[in-house]
């Protein structure tokens, strides 16, 4: 049953405006200026970035029709234009005089009407989607020299705030064939699907006794040289192919809401993801390369995205991902960005993100989550470490680096799983190879959210990184393996097998499991120090990261953004059962409600699961009080700063540490403790074993 309350009604009105945008009569006046983002901006090889035609009006949102004119400094040059996103040539339409741009949203859908992109459903929207006019121009000079490409995207008569809120708008230009051609289009079922159908028929006729007859073209996404083969249970299309052979050139124009300068840059695009590649709305990975023009985008693309080493904000991006929501694509799309935000203070890597709206060649392409992309460059821009000195292993294969680097990972795995970690010497050696806090926190997260597509249950969606050579000049240059969090949305109530009462502690800690996570975790749990660390991380995942008030205060932020953007996205992409027969506004907000309710229920259930999983006695309350308004503190390994009062459930015999955080020093007599046995104390921190309900005062 759907709920109704005031904030839902407000959002429903906003979303209804979005859905009916093509008939709005209220206009937004203004324009947006675009600069090429640092050295990444202009991508025409050695062509001068200023050597291109000039439009008299910049890309942006405009109240009504206007005349667009195009000029070039050399009067003898001939200008050619396209209006479908493709790069103009001498065969394109010649420009002779200005032309009037009008609202195109009422025109018939073109790209949005294409079928053959989803093996399960040929959904096309039942409405004319929002459209912009895209104009691209080149100048051909006497003698045959061609200028760079000028591009513009113009929204006429669209109320941007009503339609998209404050989300950035991305306009992608690319040739039609790059996405939709039968042989080479990366977005369609295409030739690969027909070959899969033929192979699947032979496979079924032989009752599974034939060898896979065809491997998908291109290198594997892990760069390990192993091509994925056809699976009789999962259709494959052109979009299933991976590697550089299936990367296509594109241009992205980034349009911020606040009127500040955006950017335009050329890059390569690929389809991204696992099973969600079959969705009608697909994810994209966008990557800068020298062959397109530059190695990176220098722009504050995700405002507030702090470097992992704490030295400022990330301002460079070599690549980024436009994510369709993965498993959450047909629900509220918030699970992964919400979960990663909640645990972003941990010692494992998380991807910062923001919701955006994408247009392809002028047609609305839905709501996406723009998020960081893990790579050597990600480590470089977050830690200052040379990207050529970075190794990442994803799902058991080299993702960044060379095959010759794999023995470093195998050495760590073999040592930890092949030796007795209860031996302090062995554990010390293991701690030099694997960052224990990073690993324990990462494992605790996957257990807390009941992630069934993870390092434990199916050995999927995990990644680790380290430096190849020790780099003492930079944080995390010590050669330890550290975890990287991504794709967490097969969790937190999305399906019946991940209900709020689902208990996967015993599955994760199964000594007979062959998964990478379970093998490492089971061996390390033989060590008392790690066992205490892991139980503490499980407690703090509940007590701190997903504490009920923190969940209640954060969910509205995602509701305000995704609750507005996703309903119209569902009208564009389906599924048909929702777009045709349900109210997408109500459906999306109920989906967001379900996420919130799951975490609130999980909060109450989880302590008993920890107790049963590790044979502990009942939990006790630990309260931390600060009498001084200037005194703040942290709990255990959490980097979240607290003040005044904190409450959490912990267990007898498991250490709890409180660290005072202040500009002024603390001395030992500033701690007051009741019902706890102190095992270590200094002027700034205290570690104790709670005996019963315990109170720690920071005075």
Secondary structure as GFF3:
##gff-version 3
##sequence-region A 1 699
A	DSSP	alpha_helix	6	19	.	.	.	ID=ss1
A	DSSP	three_ten_helix	21	23	.	.	.	ID=ss2
A	DSSP	beta_strand	34	35	.	.	.	ID=ss3
A	DSSP	three_ten_helix	38	40	.	.	.	ID=ss4
A	DSSP	beta_strand	54	55	.	.	.	ID=ss5
A	DSSP	beta_strand	60	62	.	.	.	ID=ss6
A	DSSP	beta_strand	66	68	.	.	.	ID=ss7
A	DSSP	beta_strand	70	71	.	.	.	ID=ss8
A	DSSP	beta_strand	78	82	.	.	.	ID=ss9
A	DSSP	beta_strand	93	94	.	.	.	ID=ss10
A	DSSP	beta_strand	99	101	.	.	.	ID=ss11
A	DSSP	three_ten_helix	111	113	.	.	.	ID=ss12
A	DSSP	beta_strand	133	140	.	.	.	ID=ss13
A	DSSP	beta_strand	150	156	.	.	.	ID=ss14
A	DSSP	alpha_helix	160	164	.	.	.	ID=ss15
A	DSSP	beta_strand	168	173	.	.	.	ID=ss16
A	DSSP	alpha_helix	176	180	.	.	.	ID=ss17
A	DSSP	alpha_helix	190	205	.	.	.	ID=ss18
A	DSSP	three_ten_helix	238	240	.	.	.	ID=ss19
A	DSSP	three_ten_helix	244	246	.	.	.	ID=ss20
A	DSSP	beta_strand	248	255	.	.	.	ID=ss21
A	DSSP	beta_strand	262	272	.	.	.	ID=ss22
A	DSSP	three_ten_helix	275	278	.	.	.	ID=ss23
A	DSSP	beta_strand	283	287	.	.	.	ID=ss24
A	DSSP	beta_strand	297	298	.	.	.	ID=ss25
A	DSSP	beta_strand	316	317	.	.	.	ID=ss26
A	DSSP	beta_strand	319	323	.	.	.	ID=ss27
A	DSSP	three_ten_helix	326	328	.	.	.	ID=ss28
A	DSSP	alpha_helix	335	342	.	.	.	ID=ss29
A	DSSP	beta_strand	353	360	.	.	.	ID=ss30
A	DSSP	beta_strand	363	372	.	.	.	ID=ss31
A	DSSP	alpha_helix	376	383	.	.	.	ID=ss32
A	DSSP	three_ten_helix	387	389	.	.	.	ID=ss33
A	DSSP	beta_strand	390	394	.	.	.	ID=ss34
A	DSSP	beta_strand	397	400	.	.	.	ID=ss35
A	DSSP	three_ten_helix	403	405	.	.	.	ID=ss36
A	DSSP	alpha_helix	406	418	.	.	.	ID=ss37
A	DSSP	alpha_helix	424	433	.	.	.	ID=ss38
A	DSSP	alpha_helix	436	448	.	.	.	ID=ss39
A	DSSP	beta_strand	463	467	.	.	.	ID=ss40
A	DSSP	beta_strand	482	484	.	.	.	ID=ss41
A	DSSP	three_ten_helix	496	498	.	.	.	ID=ss42
A	DSSP	alpha_helix	505	508	.	.	.	ID=ss43
A	DSSP	alpha_helix	516	524	.	.	.	ID=ss44
A	DSSP	alpha_helix	528	540	.	.	.	ID=ss45
A	DSSP	pi_helix	541	545	.	.	.	ID=ss46
A	DSSP	alpha_helix	548	573	.	.	.	ID=ss47
A	DSSP	alpha_helix	576	581	.	.	.	ID=ss48
A	DSSP	alpha_helix	584	614	.	.	.	ID=ss49
A	DSSP	beta_strand	620	626	.	.	.	ID=ss50
A	DSSP	beta_strand	632	635	.	.	.	ID=ss51
A	DSSP	beta_strand	642	643	.	.	.	ID=ss52
A	DSSP	beta_strand	645	650	.	.	.	ID=ss53
A	DSSP	beta_strand	655	661	.	.	.	ID=ss54
A	DSSP	three_ten_helix	668	670	.	.	.	ID=ss55
A	DSSP	beta_strand	671	681	.	.	.	ID=ss56
A	DSSP	beta_strand	685	698	.	.	.	ID=ss57
###
